[in-house]
């Protein structure tokens, strides 16, 4: 079981590396896009914009898969922890039986506290795993994103792009999506911080 856990964690790290490579390729394609716009090569610029968006989505997909593998490894870790807790509980039950025979109430209380703490730890781990699985989402890349990216790079370079782009609509959608994603990330970070303090 430990070997499987190691393999899962290794796979998650490998996917994270792939995501970083895709992000690097995305930046390279953006630079090529900018140069193509400067030279007035709109056809080439469009190809580089499509490549850039594809690399960006590929990076997101790698990170999404990495998160799912992390969730699976958390389940495996939970299974290992459950086994440890079960062994500990067996020992606690034996100690409780011995304590009950001697009627040492203080010892019984301490053992019950330990027993409850182990269950709380198990519950926290399960909640973290479930939150990770629930926060996976899918992403598509419509044509308006390609156009919006081309317009964004042209604006940054101070160039004029001679094509009609739905920039207002695209930016409104992007702003709403990023705000929602940011709010969800903040909420998850706060919950995880509380769990670590326990």
Residue, then its C-alpha position, 0 to 999 in steps of 0.5 A: x500500500x505504501x508503494x502505491x501511495x509513493x507512485x501516486x505522489x510521484x505521478x502528481x509531481x510529474x503532471x505538475x512538471x508537465x504543467x510548468x512546461x506547458x506554461x513555458x510554451x504558452x509564454x513562448x507562443x505569446x512572444x511569437x504572437x506579439x512579433x507576428x502582430x508587429x510584422x502585420x502577419x495576422x494569419x501567423x498571429x492567429x496560429x500563435x494565439x491558438x497555440x498559446x491558448x492550447x498550451x494554457x488549457x493543457x497546463x490547466x488539464x495537467x494541474x486538474x489531473x494532478x489534483x485528482x491524483x492527489x485526491x486519490x493519494x489522500x484516499x490511500x493515505x486515509x486507508x493507511x491511517x484508518x488501519x493505524x487508527x484501528x490498531x490504536x483503537x484495539x489497544x485503547x479498548x484493551x486499556x479501557x477494559x483494564x481501566x474499567x476493572x480498576x474503575x480509575x475514572x481519570x484514566x478512562x476519561x483520558x483514554x476516551x479523549x484520545x479515542x475521540x481525537x483519533x476519530x476527529x483526525x480521520x474526519x479532517x483528512x476525509x474532508x480535505x480529500x472530499x474538498x479536493x475532489x469537489x473543486x475539479x472543473x472543466x474548461x473549454x476554449x472558444x474562438x472569442x478567447x483566441x481573438x481576445x488574447x490577440x487583442x490583449x497582446x496587441x494592446x500591450x505592445x501598443x499595436x493596432x489589430x485590424x479585425x473586429x474582436x468581441x473584446x467587451x464580452x470576452x473580458x466580462x466573461x473572463x473577469x466573472x470567471x476569475x473572480x469566482x475562481x479567486x473566491x473559491x480558492x480563498x475559501x479553500x485556503x481558509x478552511x485548510x488553514x483552520x484544519x492545520x491549526x487543529 
